[in-house]
Amino acid sequence: MDLDTNAKPKSRRGFAAMNPERRREIARKGGASVPGEKRSFAKDRDLAASAGRKGGESSRGGGRSRGERLES
């Protein structure tokens, strides 16, 4: 017995239902929502690395114990 014969076809929802032009319009708004002067991590690599390091150290998950670092 084939169970798929009575199943309703999946309807497209959300972004899948939109035409590509509408998706691009929405994506453009998201990319332009933050002014350039507020994108400090994009301009300062050291600042971004420092913030990521702090976040990793304060994280409660992960595999390494505190104080243990990868050597490169």
Phi, psi and omega in degrees: 000129182266118183281341183282349184291330181261356182287142177284144177293145180291131176267146180281135181231164175061225183294331180295332181276346183276155174282157184304326180296319179293321177298317178297321180298316179293318179297322179297320179295321179295320180289334183263004186287337181249124180293155183304323181290345179268353182266066186292326181292329179290333182267331187236099183297321180295321177297317179296317179296320179296316180295319178295321178296315179298318179297319179293324179290326182272354180293142179268349180262195177099180184252335184270148176276164181301143178086344180269125183235153174281136177261136181248000000 
